[in-house]
Amino acid sequence: MRCQALSPIMTHMRVAFLGLGRMGRELVAHLLSNDDYQVVVWNRTPEKAASCLAKGAELAKTPGDAVRDAPLVITCLFGPQAARDVVLDTALSWAAGACWVDTSTVGPQFARTCAEWACAHGVSYVQAPVLGSLGPARAGQLGVLIGSPDARARALARSVSSLWADADRIVEYDEAGKAAAGKLLVNYGLAVGMQSLVEACQVGEAGGLTLEEAVALAKLPKTPLSVIAGMKGDALMSGDYSDTQFSANLLAKDVHLMLDTASDQKLPALEVASEALDRACQMGHGEDDFSALAG
């Protein structure tokens, strides 16, 4: 199915945005800063819409109210079950030729399920997960992976994603599952990278380095741990994981999607990181930054 009525840019396009977690609110702020979009938002917890309403968004009481008459629907939901609850298992009245741009991290199998569902309902589905945390989101420097067989739908997704993306970090694929798989590949590096930083510092401390000295060495430019140490080394030293850029419960969910996707493979490093993330969530750090896996 194609978004036959849509061009990549449509003046005063009505956009329905479903899901106002930390990342969702950042993306909506970019939409609201552009006069080409009229934004209606929905969230399971309406209170989270306050900042969006203050900037000019309209609040819908239900997902159905949001998507009605909206040629573009963007979702930023917690994962597959949330997408199923909000979209697939709900009788929504979509606008004719509507495009559904899904920024949620859902895994390749479920992305393909969404694409099949959308085709059966006359909707174009684009899997368009973002790469990066809140800082890059605010700065409009996220990466975006865009997956759909429909070139017109991909063009629309690229157009709207350009509001929050670095143009050099937008990658297109010819089907939704590839974009979803790419997001898991990138987030693998976060989970295993953080676990590697923790263990590397433990090795350093066992050999006589202080934690501060170990982190400083890990941060040294052009060394294998420099990126993750630059991102999370200070949190590791302080033990304060409250500056949530990407929550532990979100990364734990993504890691489970990775393990499910590659269930026929042995992934021992990822399994260790998964156990650490699950433990952090069980200890009450689910809403803290994913660096809490070090705790």
N, C-alpha and C positions, 0 to 999 in steps of 0.2 A: 504494500500500500504506500502511496505517496502523499505528501502534503501539497496537493495539486493547486490549492488556492493561495499558497504562500510564496512570497519571494524571500530571499535571505534577510532583508530589512523591510519592515512594514510599519509605516508611520502610526504611532499611537496604538500599537498592538496591545491587546489585553493579554496579560500573562498571569496564569494561576501558579502560585508557588506553594507547594505542600511540604511542610517539615521545616521547623524553625529552631533547630539545634544551633550550636555555636557556629558551624560552618554555614548553615542555611541563612542565618541572619546576616552574615557577611556578604553572601551572594545577593540577597535581596537589597542590601544597601547600595550595591552597584547598579542594580536595575532601577532603583528609585532615583539615582543620580542622572539618569538618562531620560530625556523627554520622549523618546520613541516608545516607551513602555508604560502602560497603565497596569499596576500590580495589585492583585488580590491575593491575600495570603490565608493559609489555614494551618493550624497546629493543634495537636491533640490537647495540649495545655495552652489555652488562649493567652494566658499571662505572658508567655514568651514572645508574643507579637507586639508588645508595647513599643519597643524601639522602632519597629517597622511602621507602626501606625503613626508615630510621631514624625516620621519622614514622609508620610503621604500615602502609605498603603491602605487598602481597604481590607477589612477582616471578614472572612466568610465563616459562617457557623458550621458548615459541613464541607467535606471534600466535594460533594456534588454541587453545592452552591459555588464553590471556587471554580470548578472546571467548566461550568455552564457558560457558553458563549466565549470561551477562551481558546483561540487558535493555537496557543502555545502553553503547555503545561510542563512545569519543571518540578521534579521531586528531589528532595534531599532527606531521605529517611534512614532509619538506623540500620536496616538490612533487609534480607529477603522476606522475613515474616511481616515486617512493617509494610513493605511494598504490597504484599499479598493482601493484608488486612485493609489497607487504605485504597488500593486500586483494583487489583485483580478480582477480589471477592466482593466488591461493592458495585452496585448498579449505578454507575455514573453516566450522566448524559453529556457525551462529548460533542464539541462543535464539529461540524462536517470538515473532514480533512485535517483534523487537529494533529499536532506533533507532540509527543511525550518525550521530553529530554530528561533522562534519569541520571542525576549526579550521585546517586547512592552507590555504595560498594556492596554488590550483591553476589558476586561470583559468576563465572561464565555459564554454568548450567542454568541458573535462574535468569540471567540476562537473556538467554535464548528462549526460555519459557515466556518472558515478558514480550519479546519480539513476536513470537507466535500468537500470543494473546492479542497483542495490538493489531496484528494483521487481520485476525478474525473479527475485530471490532472496528475496522476501518480507520485505525489510528497508526501513524508512523512512530516507531519507537527508536530512540537513539540512546545508547548507553554512553554517558559522558562524565565519568568520574574525574574528580580533581586530584592533583598531586600537590601536596603541600599543606601547611598548617595555617593558623589564623593570621600570623604576620604577613606571609605572602598573599593571603586572601585579601587583606585590607589594602595591600600595596598594588593589587592587580597583577601579581607575578606568579600565579599558580600555573602548574602544568594541567593540561586537559587531554584526555584520551577520548576520541569521538568514534563510535562504532555503529555503523548502519549500512545496509546494502543500497540505501536510497541516497543518491548524491544530493538531491534537493533538501532532504531532511538533514544531512550532514552539514550542508551550507548554512541552514538556519541555526543549527547547534553551534557551529563555529562563530556565526555572527553574534549570538548572545553570549557565548563563552568568552569572546574577546573582551568583554567588560571586566572580567576577573582574571584573565590569563595573560601570560607572557606569550606573545605571538610566536616566538621561536620554540615554545614548549607545548604546542598543540600538535598532536599526532592523530591521524585519521586511519581507520580500519574499515574493511568492507563488510563487517558484520559485528553485531553487538557483543558476542561472546569474547572476541579478541580484546576489545577495550576493557572488559571486566577482568580478563586474565591479566592484562597488562597492569591494572591497578594492584592486583594481588602481588605480582612480581615486585613492584616498587615497594609496597608495604612490607614484604618479606625482609627487605634491607633494614627497615626500621626496627622490627622485632629482633632479628638475629644480630643486627648491629649493636643494639643496646645491650643485649645479653653478652655479646663479645666484649664490649667496653667494660662491663662489670667484671667479667672473668679476667680480662687482661690486667685490670688494676689489681685484682686479687693476686695475680702472679707477681706483679711488681712489688706489692706490699710484702708478700712472702719472702721476696729477695732483699728487702730492706728499704725500699722506697716508701716515702709517705704517700698517702692518697693524693695529696696536692701535687707531689712530684710525678706520680703516675699519670694523673690527668693532664698535667702540663706536657708531658712527653707524648701522650696520645693525641693532643691537639696540634702537635708539630706539623706544619704544612707538608703536604705530599707524602704523608705516612698513611697506612691503610685505615687507621681509626680516626683520622683527623676530622672527617665530616660529622660523624655521630658524636665525637667528643666535643666538637665546637657547638653542637646543638644542645647536648645534654650533660656535658662534663660538670658544669656548675651545679646543676641539680644533684648529680651524684655526690659531689663533695659536701653539699649542704644538707642533703637528706630531705629537702623541702621540694615536694612534687606538686605544689598547689597551683603553679602557673600553668594551667592546662591549655596546651596548644593542640594536642590530640590525645583524647582520653584513653585510659587503660582499657576501659570496657569496649570502646570502639576497636582498638587494635586487637584485643582478645577475640572479638567477633570476627575480624578479618583473618586472623591466624587460623581460626577454626574453618573458615571458608577455604583457606589455602590447603589445609590438611584434607578436607573433604574433596577438593578438586584433584589433588594428587594422591588419592587414597591408595593407589597401587604402587606408590613410590616410598622408599625409606627416606625420611627427612629428620634425622636425629637432632640437628641443631635447632630446627623449627619446633620440634616437640619440647625441647628444654625451655625455649623462650615461651611457648604456650603455657607450660606448667607455671613459670614465673609470673606471667600475666594473670592467669587464673587465680593464683595465690594472692596477688596484689588486690584483685577484685574482691576476693573472699574476705580480705582483711579490711575492707571498707575504702579502698583506694580507686574504685571503678571510675569515679568522676574526676580523679586526679590525672595529671599527665602520665603518659605511658612509661616515662622514666621511673615510675613507682615500682616497676618490676625489679628494681635494684634493692628495694626495701626488705 
